[in-house]
């Protein structure tokens, strides 16, 4: 009884303030926010799926962009690396502002900047301008994560999780289709046309959201500087956020290393695939989207720890399989059995995406149970931190390819995935020790 009363009193306590005088905005929802229409939800899901397309477009195009703009092979990963780093910067600097400012206006202005950045990438006359445009595209693409607080604010509580899940499904489909669509377009029209088409798509998305996106007014007394400064406090006070961000950063490093260099491997003997063939191959990873609802259901049933370790083990195993199929590990000969090797690489891509998406789904479920008053900052920090891992994996992938070819890439990715698995085991053992001690007493 006493414990119940104590928990009740704790639940009534107001949210902690950050940095003394920093008072967070209270959301003033519009009247129509009592229900979220299926049209608006579908529009938001479709929008995030389209906006994310340029974020991964450079990964399958490194073999075309590099020679066109004069990149050395060792620096081929710079384009996807800078795009990922820009995305991380946007997540940390821009996304938290939706806790403070009118999110509708912010989303539309950021999308306008995204159109300009993508158009600049399409017309870039030199490597330097293209890399700057790639970074700016990543920064502006962080607009995706501005949608989640909007959906959480306008959806009624009983449907909030379902609404967020629907929008996140659009995001995952966009991520998984971004590489094959870029490869297919580049094969027929060249890599510049990929960015030109993405710019046109962003114009259409901006116009659509201008018509359907509701306003989300805030009664704000915080300053933008104080809001950004509070990010450190959020990160310091939320161990779950730190832990899940590290897990996903390591998984995304494995993901980035594989998908940045796989186009180079598939274009080389014995596969000799065209950009269209690489696009079809990339569809193997798109099947990984099926894991998202299954992982969420496992988390709802209290199986987060087990499911997380399975996801990490699957990602590590996928990189080992990729090494066998593409680099001849364990005595396998890809040149003798090219079709078998290609099929094994496709299976490896599918399993890798299952592991990475599963871990991310479980992580997002956990962090969105933390602080409603800091939801935008928590989502921004989580995604920003793990995209640093993606950028590191993409950057190191080019160096690994230059030093040791596909074998080096697979070793690099397997190291990242194995590190996540070991960290998950250590956390399990650490959390189990107090329980065992209490049981023995």
N, C-alpha and C positions, 0 to 999 in steps of 0.2 A: 504494500500500500504506500509506504513511504517512498520507495523507489519510483512508483508510478507518479506520485505527486511531484517528486523532484524532476522527473522527465517532463511533466506537464509545465512546470514553471520555467524550465530551460527553453521549452519550445516557445513560450510567450516572450522571451527576451528579444529586444530589437536586434537587428543585424549589426555586427561590429562596424564601426566607422574606420576609414582608412586615413592614416596620417593626420590624426587629430581633428582639424577643422573641416576635413573633406566630407561633405554630405552628398550622398549620391542622389540622383534624380529619381523622383517618383513618377512612374509611368501613368499618364492620363489617357486611358484607352478610349477610342471612339465608340459611339453607341453600337455600331455594327460589329464590334469585336466580340459581342456576346456569342457569336457563332462565326465560324470560318467557312466560307462557301467552297464547294468543290472546285469551282472555276478558278478562284484565287489560288487555291492550293496546287492545282494542276499547273497554273501559270508559273508559280514560284518554282515548282519542281522542274518544269521544262527550262526555265530561265537559268537555273544553276547548272543544269546539264549542258547548256549551250555556252555559258560563260567560261566554264572550265576547259573547253576545248583547246585554246591556245596555250594553256599551262603546260601541257605535255607534248605539244606539237613538235617541238624541237628534238625530242628523244629519237624518233625513228628517222629524222631527217639529217642527222649529224653527218652522214656520209655524202649528202648533197650540199648542205650549207657550207661545210668546211672548205671543200675545193672551190666553190663558187666565190667565197670571200677571202680565201687565202689562209685559212686556219691550218696550222700543223696538226698532224694526227694526234699528238699528245694532248692538244688543247681542244679536241673535238667536243669534249663534254662541257665546255664553257657556256654554250648557249642554254642547255637545260639547267646547268648549275646556277647561272645568274637569274634565270626565270624563277627558280625555286627560292633563291635567296631574296629576290624581290617580293615574292609572295609572303615569305616569313616576315619581312620588314612591314609589309602592309597589315599583316595580322596583328602585329604588336603595336603599331603606331596608329593605323586607321580604324580597325575594327572596334577597339575599346571606346571610340568616340560615339558609338551608337548607344552607349549608356548615358550619354550627355546631350547629344544633338538630335534634331529631327532626322530619323533614319531614312525617310523617303527622299529628302533632299540630298543627303549624303550619298545614297545609293545611286541616284541619277547622275550626280556630278562625277562620281568615281567611274561610272560606266562611260561617261563622255570622255574622260581621260583614257580609259581603256581603248576606245575606238581610235584615238589619236596615236597611242603607243603601238597598237597592232598595225595600223596603217604605215607608221614609220618603219617598222620591221619589214613590211612587205616591199618598201621602196628603198631600203638602206643601200647606199652605194659602197659602203666600206664595212669592214669587220667591227670597227669601233662603234659606229652608229648603230649597227645591228645589235651589238651586245648591250648598249645603253637602252635601246628599245625593248630588248628582251627583259631586262631588269625592270623597266617601267611597266611592262605588261604584267609581270608577276605582281608588282605592287598593286596595280589596279584590279587584278583578278581577285584580290582579297575581299572584294565586294560580295563574293559568295557567302562568306561567313557573317556578313551583316544581316543576311536574311533570317538566320536562325533565331536571334532575339526577337525579330519582328513576328515570326510564326509563333514563338512561345508566348508573346504578349497578346496576340489577337485570338489565339485558339483557347476555347474553354478548357478548364483543368482536366476533365475526364478524357478529352481528345488530344491533349497536348503532345503526349508521347507519339501517338499515331501520326499527328501532323508533322512533327519534326522528322519522324522516320520516313514519311513520304517524300519530303524535300531532300533528305539525305540520300534516298534511293535515286533521285534524279541526278544528284551529284556523282554518285558512284558509277552510274551508267555513263555519264559524260566522261568521267576519268578513264573508264575502261574502253570507250569507243574513240577517245581522242587520238590515240596512236594509229589504229587501223585507218581511220578516216583521213588523217594527215598523210599516211603512206600512199593511200589510194589516189588522193588528189594530186600529190606530188608526182606520181608516176605518169599521170596524164597531162598535167598542166604546169608542172614545175613547183619548186618549194615556195616561191614568192606568192603564187596564186593561193596557196594554203592560207597564208596570213591575210591576203586580200579578201578572200571569202569569209574568214573569221571576222574581219572588220565590218563587213556588210551585215553579218549575222548579229554582231553587237549593236549595230544601229537599230535593227529590228527589235531586239530584246529591250533596248532602252525605250523605244516608242511604246512597246507593249506594257512595260512596267509603269510608264508615265500615265497610262490609262487606268491600270488596275491596282497599283500599289497604294494602300491606305496610309494616311499620316499617323505617326506615332509620337505625339507631343510629350515633352517631359517638363516637369516643374523642377528645373535644374538649379542648384546653388553651387555645384562643383565647377572648378576651372579645368580646362583641357590639360594644363600642365600637371595639376594635382591628380587628374585621372590617370595619366600615363605614369606618374610617380607611384601611384598605388599598385601598379602591376607587380612590383617587387614584393609588396606586402601580401598580395593574393598568392603569389608563388611560394612565399615563405610559410604561409599559414596553412597551405593545403597540400599535405604529403601525398594524397591520392592523385592530385593533379601532376605533381612532380614525377611520381612513379609511372603513371600511364603515359606521360609525355616521353619519358626515356625509353620505355618499351617500344612505343610507336616510332620514335626517332631511329632506333636501331633497325626496326622492321623496314622503315622507309629507306634507310641507307642500303639495305639488301635489295629492296625493290628498285631503287634508282640505279644501282650498279648493274643489275641484270638488264633492265629495259633500255638503258642508255647505250649499251654495247651489243645487244642482241641483233640489231639491224646490221652491224658490221660483220657479225658471225654468219648470219643468214645469207649475206651477199657474197661470202667467200666460199670456196670449194669445201665440201662436196655439194653444198646446197645451191649456190648460185641463184638465189631468188631475186626477182625484180622487186620494185617497190610495191607492186600489186600483191606479189606473193608474200612480202613482209606484212602487208596490211591484213591479208587473210590469216596469217599466223597470229597476229596480234589479237584477233578475235578469240583465240583460245583463252586469253586472260580475261576477256569480258565475262566468261562464265563464272568468274569468281564472285560476281555480284549476288549469287544465290546464297552465299554464306551469311549475308548481313542480317536477315530476319532470324535465321537459325541461331546465330551468335547472340542476338538480342534476347531470344527466348531462353537460351542457356543462362544468360545473366539473370533474367527474371526468376529462374528456378534455383538460384543460389550456386550456380556452377561456374562463376566467373573465373576463379583460380584455375580450375581444371581446363576450361575451354581456352584460357590464355596460354597455358603451357602446351596444349595441343596445337594451337596456332603457331607458336614459336618453333616447335619441333617440325611442323609441316613446312614452314618456310626454309629452315635449315636443310631438311631432306630434299626439298625441291632444288636447292642450289647444288647439292651433291649429284642429283640426277642430271642436272644440266651439265655438270662437269663430265659425267660419264658419256652423255650423248654428244656433246660438242667438242670435248677435249680428249676423249679416249681414255678416261680414267678406268682403272680396274681391268685394263686390257681390251676394252671395247674398241672397235675400229669403225668410226663414222664413215670413212671412205668406202668400206666394203659393204656396209648396210645403211646407205643414206636415207632411205625412207623410214627405216626403223629409228634411226637417229633423230630425224625430224619429228616423228611422232613422240619420241621421248622428250624432246625439247618442248613440244606443245604441252605435254602433261606436266612438265616442270613449271612452265609458265602459269598453268591453271592452278596448280597446288600452291605456288608462291603467292598468287593473288588471293587465294582462299585464306592463307595464313595472315597476310598483311591486312586484308579487309576485315577478317574476323577479329584480330587484335584491335583495330581501330573502332569497330562497332562496340566491342566490350568497353574500350576506354571511354568513348563518348557517352555511353550509358552511365558509367560511374561518375564522370565529371559533371554531368548535367543533373546529378542528384545533390550537388554541393550547395552553392550559394545562388539563389535566384536573383539577389540584388547585384551580383557580379557576373551574370551569365555571359555577357558579351566579352568581358575581359578573360574569363576562364576559357571560353571557346577560342578566343584569339591567341591566348598563350599556348594552349594545347596544340593547336594546329600550327602556329608559328614555330614552336620548338621542334615538332617532329618534321617539319619541312626543312629545317636546318640539316637534319639527318638525311633527307632526300637529296639535298644539294651536295652534301659531303659524299654520298654514294655516287652521284653522277660525276663529280669532279675526280674522285679517286679511280673511277672506272676507266677513264681515258688513260690515266697513268698505268693502271694495271694491264690494260690492253696493249699498250706500247711495250711494257716490260715483259709480259708473259703470255700475251694473247688471251684467248677465251679461258684458259685454265686459271690465269691470274684473276680474271673477273669473277669466276665462280668461287675461288678461294676467298676473295674479298667479301662477296655477298654472304657466303656461308659463315664467315667469322662474325659478321654483324648479327645474323639470325641466331647463331649459337650463343652470343653474348646476351641477347635478350632472354633466351631459354634459361641460361645459368642464373641470371638475375631473378627470374621468376621462381626458380627452385630455392634460391637463398631466401627470398622473401617468405616462401611457404615454410621453410624450416624455422626461420626466425619467429614467425607468428605462431607456429605449432609448439615451440618450446615452453612458453608460459602456460599453455593449456595442459601439456604433459606434466609439468611440475605441479600444477594445482591438482591434477588427477591423482598423482602419486601420493600427495599428502592426504 
